[in-house]
């Protein structure tokens, strides 16, 4: 039993809106990288 399947990074398609949330997620990651880099 794998309860954390939805959290598995190898299954990004688990999101209800891959086009919207996916692009927002990438943008958020880019923003975080810029913030961390200063």
C-alpha positions in Angstrom: 0.0 0.0 0.0 1.5 3.3 -1.1 -0.5 6.1 0.5 1.9 8.8 -0.7 1.5 8.0 -4.4 0.0 11.4 -5.0 3.1 13.0 -3.5 5.4 10.9 -5.7 7.4 13.3 -7.9 7.5 10.7 -10.6 3.7 11.2 -11.1 3.2 14.9 -11.9 0.1 14.0 -13.9 -1.7 13.4 -10.6 -2.6 17.1 -10.5 -6.2 17.9 -11.5 -5.0 20.7 -13.8 -1.5 19.8 -15.2 -1.5 22.8 -17.6 -2.4 25.4 -15.0 -0.9 24.1 -11.8 2.1 22.7 -13.6 3.0 26.0 -15.2 2.4 27.9 -11.9 4.6 25.3 -10.1 7.5 25.9 -12.5 7.1 29.7 -12.1 7.0 29.4 -8.3 10.2 27.2 -8.4 11.9 29.8 -10.6 10.9 32.6 -8.3 12.1 30.7 -5.2 15.5 30.1 -7.0 15.8 33.8 -7.6 14.9 34.6 -4.0 17.3 32.0 -2.6 20.1 33.3 -4.9 19.4 36.9 -3.9 
